[in-house]
């Protein structure tokens, strides 16, 4: 039977009141009516999200490289574990992330990252409206989105028409995002209107005192559609709104905000559009919708039929690999650029019921465990308030930076504009071998390049040194570094305490720094810190020396003839996070630490077994007769020159090899040990030297 | 034999007496030489006045002595600057030194206190020669010429008698941290006190640093000098241990030892006993039980000092450097 299945809908919500569940069932029925065999995978009650994801992945296993398509909503990333060889279609309904953005609430960063990963895997992406697609593009990186309307299975309502004896209807869960604030306000301020509202126990409690409200059970929502003159959809945002389509099908007019997805398809006499969150405009729309009795029922049925046809056409086009844009849309609405900033935290702004303190205090009283857990997560940066990415201009959002301020102390290593007073964050000595800090130029950090790069780095949650909660970042003003002054004088101005804080860091990543004195400054502050210079772009003028650098990450086209212990060339910036992870992995302590042959015959000798890996960085076997000669030049370089000629064999520990990878690779080619020995001895490694 | 030039040594702090000892050794070999430091160690600290036997601290000077300082500078042919000095003092000296040769010598590591970076750029002086103390520092300053630290005390060798308990001296001057500045290793003090409490050894480990002269006396009647076993370097203490005919325990690696051989003009390595945190207990126990081994190493130490490290031998290296600098146009 499984072989006949051509399409599968995934429903991670599975709730009677959910638009996604409604859509899933309707779409499934419509496909079945057309003879397309399909199946719905719904999350069971009590099943954890992860179990459900695994079940979806297991189910799809048998459909690799076939024409089978799995459709999932983007929210909850239920298709995340599905193999990339299975064709996945992500339908942009409404992500939890948008909800958090609109509510101004904190949400686990993981959600957005997981959804992005699911989107990356998806072969097709579609949305029921342009605005839904546009909003999704501000949170996710998506290439092309097909647009076609959600279908509606007609005849599902099947109740007799009993006369429209109510003015206003409302269908939906009693949630802030659904705009219940406006429902409550209309009910309170317009006693002259009669309301019919689907209500659970909580809603009844809230609206108990208003005699002009009639409650029906949520299962009886058809009553609302059939008995009210107009149905209001005051949600803060909807990609499509199934309620609106259902209402139109049942012959009720719809009043909603202009930016709700359904407005792209329908206009008066079906849908009355109010200016977003404009109270007066909403009231006048309700008045005109409730008073206007004429409603072209026949054409409404046609409208819904056209939606269903559009859905089938869109789906077949998308599955055949094309990007489909429905022609039912009124394109003129979105000719201008959409600004989403007004949605940011709108729920909180509208409500104003409780102050921030009162809300927190209430939470502490009611859910003390949740209060402290969330406070901890907030401090650690696990959770955040999502913000939209601006369009082409890449301007930082004002609200965004304001919101960040509170969390800044947690992992900001430094924020230096004036180099004469350095204040650094102390990460403590615990796990200091794993600590990485990313340093950016303060001005350049405002561009999104670094922020996105950092987010990509933080996505490596399985690797502790790069986790958001563990690694640090900091801002410097490269330009204001006193380059005319000797570095010694700048170092002298740094207090002992601040220098100690640098000692608690293992690796410092400096992004796009072209001043070699800054390198020298940081390298001289601690004998243990490793300095990695990262260049995201190519400039004509490179720093004059890379002597203080331990690792260099540059574009492929880079050419420079000075020796660097480690050199990484990259072809595309999209690999940068992986290179940074690799560099970090190579610098952290290793166990076990193998001994690698670097120079000489690479033979076995018994002392290798007794080699003490904690004590020595390697074994150097030299000819006694060669090294015992007296020196003409009594400097260390002179001695190293004498020694390199006397070296018979050299074995080094793995961590030493990795720290000087490029230099070691050169040794395999040209056999010149001098630079390697000088550099590693300077960095504090010690060798067990045996004279033979 | 009197040489035709005179040398003035200047440093910011007494640098545990190192520049003063070089000046004294030069005087003994017939070269007019004096040594000044800008400040003594803090007068509430344990090192105050302990290292200025051959050094005149400028901060204590009255006007007459400042005049003496200026006079000495004016008369000198070669100026020897150690580590780093205040720009204020440097600016006072430089106008007097237009035709003089200036030599720079570094005593401290890079990337940690007190210097952090190569200071020669910051001093903005055209140095005729750059020198580095031949301990572990040459690996940080590979181009600099290596020179020895000098011990002026009388060498001695007092063998341990059969019935004597092993006498151990460990007296670090400070407790700083760092790759090369560290002195204390976690196990060392514990091991020493345990052995001492159990009557295996007799330990001299003062809580406050003792003046170097007293310490030298104690050392001469002891058997083992422990330098530090944390970093891989050897220090002045090791040289003093050799001078006192002690078994010298440190962790110096091949390169540190070879630097000493290099400036001592010998091909044999110094008879240091290697120990680190892992094996310090075994090393000391073996010495405590084996009197002939102790005496064997003690004698080797004494002989190495007598053959290679006597001040009149080591100072030749400085003299040849000054000769070269002075002769050069």
Interface residues (C-beta under 8 A of the other chain):
Chain A: X486 X487 X488 X489 X491 X492 X496 X499 X520 X523 X524 X525 X526 X527 X528 X612 X614 X615 X620 X628 X629 X630 X631 X634 X635 X636 X637 X639 X640 X678 X681 X682 X684 X686 X687 X688 X689
Chain B: X84 X109 X110 X111 X112 X113 X115 X116 X117 X118 X119 X121 X122 X124 X132 X138 X139 X140 X141 X142 X143 X144 X145 X146 X178 X179 X180 X232 X253 X254 X255 X258 X259 X262 X263 X265 X267 X276 X278 X317
